[in-house]
Amino acid sequence: MLLSDEDYFYARAEAELKMAKAARVPIAAQAHYTLAGHYLNRAYGGRSDHETSADQLRARIPSPSSRQ
């Protein structure tokens, strides 16, 4: 089964978010959040009503220090 481009980019964004949450090094987590934001922008075709920045993604997910 072939995925549409939108489905592929959305799946990649989800994978990047999981990796960001699991990252133990802050710079790695930041890189994963940044990639997730780019993938989400691609998944939604860059429409301004669905654009998500890496900062918006980071704000939604608790930091590693608050998860302890």
N, C-alpha and C positions, 0 to 999 in steps of 0.2 A: 504494500500500500504506500503510495507516494503522498507526502505531506505537501500542503500548499506552502508557499513562502511564508505567509502569515503564521501558520501553525508551527512551522519550523522555528521561526524567530521567537515565537512565544515560548516554545519548549526550551530553547536555548536560554531565554531570560530566566525561566524557572530554575534551570540547572545552575545558572550563575548565582542566583539568590541563595540556593542551598549551599553552594560552595562559599559564598560570602559569610553566611551564618556559621559555617564550620571552620572558617579560617582562624588561626591562632595569632597570625601576624597582622597588625592593623593595615599595613600597606597592601597586603594581599586581599584583605576584605574590601578595601577601597577599590582595588582594581576590578574585583568581581562585581561590585555594585555599579561601577561605571559601565562595564560591559553589559550588565543586565539592563541598564537604562538605554543603552544604544540598541540592544535587541528589541526592547519594547517599542522604541521609536520606529524601528523597521517593521515590527509586527503590525503596528497600527498605521503604517503608511505615512508616518510623519505628520499626521493630522494634529493641528495645534490643540484640539480638545482632548487628545489622548497622550500627548507627549509627557513623558516622565523623566525627570532628571535623576541623576545618581543621588543628589542630595535629598530629593523627595523619597526615594527608596530607602535610604539610610534612616530617615526620620521615622519610617513606619516599622522598622525592625529594631528591637532592643539591642543595645551594645553588648559585647561579650561580658563586660564587667557587671552589667545589671542582670545577667542570666545566672549568676552564681548563687 
